[in-house]
Amino acid sequence: MLEWFVYAAMGKLLIYLWQLFPLPMSVNEQKTYIAQFIYKLHQCDLCSGVWLYCALALIFGINIIQADGFIARIAGELITGAITSFAVHIFSIGWRSKYEVITF
């Protein structure tokens, strides 16, 4: 379980750093599909989290389903990434709504 928490915290840190720095392209330069995809991914922490957590689960072999077989293991790691991204996203929304400062 500790491994999963470290995995989730490391992914959230990478997502934060990904969104902290601006993309080197402007809105006018986004004419290709890939540039538009990367721009939209940069704006959404849930979307970028799914891709990042799936990649981290594949790299580190974290699988919450614990399935056997090559295809089942890959599918389990992709599902692990999607579930972790959603859980971290919901946690982040709750944290922001609890501790954000509202000024008038």
C-alpha positions as CSV (number, residue, x, y, z in Angstrom):
1,M,0.0,0.0,0.0
2,L,2.9,2.3,0.8
3,E,4.2,1.7,-2.8
4,W,0.9,2.9,-4.2
5,F,1.0,6.1,-2.1
6,V,4.5,6.9,-3.2
7,Y,3.4,6.2,-6.8
8,A,0.4,8.5,-6.4
9,A,2.5,11.3,-4.8
10,M,5.3,11.1,-7.4
11,G,2.7,11.2,-10.2
12,K,1.0,14.3,-8.7
13,L,4.3,16.0,-8.4
14,L,5.1,15.3,-12.0
15,I,1.6,16.6,-13.1
16,Y,2.1,19.7,-11.0
17,L,5.5,20.4,-12.6
18,W,4.0,19.6,-16.1
19,Q,1.3,22.2,-15.6
20,L,3.6,24.8,-13.9
21,F,5.7,25.5,-16.9
22,P,4.1,27.0,-20.0
23,L,4.2,25.2,-23.3
24,P,6.7,26.7,-25.8
25,M,4.0,27.1,-28.5
26,S,1.4,29.8,-28.8
27,V,-2.3,29.3,-29.6
28,N,-1.7,30.2,-33.3
29,E,1.0,27.5,-33.7
30,Q,-1.4,24.7,-32.7
31,K,-2.5,23.7,-36.2
32,T,-1.6,20.0,-36.0
33,Y,-3.6,17.5,-34.2
34,I,-0.7,16.5,-31.9
35,A,0.0,20.1,-30.9
36,Q,-3.7,20.5,-30.0
37,F,-3.7,17.2,-28.1
38,I,-0.6,18.3,-26.0
39,Y,-2.1,21.7,-25.3
40,K,-5.4,20.2,-24.1
41,L,-3.4,17.6,-22.0
42,H,-1.5,20.5,-20.5
43,Q,-4.7,22.2,-19.4
44,C,-6.4,19.2,-17.7
45,D,-4.8,17.5,-14.7
46,L,-7.2,14.5,-14.9
47,C,-6.4,13.9,-18.6
48,S,-2.6,14.3,-18.2
49,G,-2.8,12.1,-15.0
50,V,-4.3,9.2,-16.9
51,W,-1.4,9.2,-19.4
52,L,1.2,9.8,-16.8
53,Y,-0.1,7.3,-14.2
54,C,-0.5,4.6,-16.9
55,A,3.1,5.2,-18.0
56,L,4.4,5.1,-14.4
57,A,2.4,1.9,-13.7
58,L,3.9,0.3,-16.8
59,I,7.4,1.4,-15.8
60,F,7.2,0.4,-12.1
61,G,4.9,-2.6,-12.6
62,I,2.3,-1.4,-10.2
63,N,-0.9,-3.4,-10.7
64,I,-3.9,-3.3,-8.4
65,I,-5.7,-6.1,-10.2
66,Q,-2.8,-8.6,-9.8
67,A,-3.7,-10.4,-13.0
68,D,-1.5,-13.1,-14.5
69,G,-0.5,-13.2,-18.1
70,F,1.1,-10.6,-20.3
71,I,-2.0,-9.0,-21.8
72,A,-3.9,-9.1,-18.5
73,R,-0.9,-7.5,-16.7
74,I,-0.7,-4.6,-19.2
75,A,-4.5,-4.1,-19.0
76,G,-4.3,-4.1,-15.2
77,E,-1.5,-1.5,-15.2
78,L,-3.6,0.7,-17.6
79,I,-6.6,0.3,-15.3
80,T,-4.4,1.1,-12.3
81,G,-3.2,4.3,-14.0
82,A,-6.8,5.4,-14.8
83,I,-8.1,4.7,-11.3
84,T,-5.2,6.3,-9.6
85,S,-5.6,9.4,-11.8
86,F,-9.2,9.7,-10.8
87,A,-8.6,9.2,-7.1
88,V,-5.8,11.8,-7.1
89,H,-7.9,14.2,-9.1
90,I,-10.8,13.9,-6.6
91,F,-8.4,14.3,-3.7
92,S,-7.0,17.4,-5.2
93,I,-10.4,18.9,-5.8
94,G,-11.3,18.3,-2.2
95,W,-8.1,19.7,-0.9
96,R,-8.5,22.9,-3.0
97,S,-12.1,23.4,-2.0
98,K,-11.2,22.9,1.7
99,Y,-8.1,25.2,1.8
100,E,-8.5,27.8,-0.9
101,V,-8.7,31.4,0.1
102,I,-11.7,33.2,-1.3
103,T,-11.4,37.0,-1.5
104,F,-14.0,39.5,-2.5
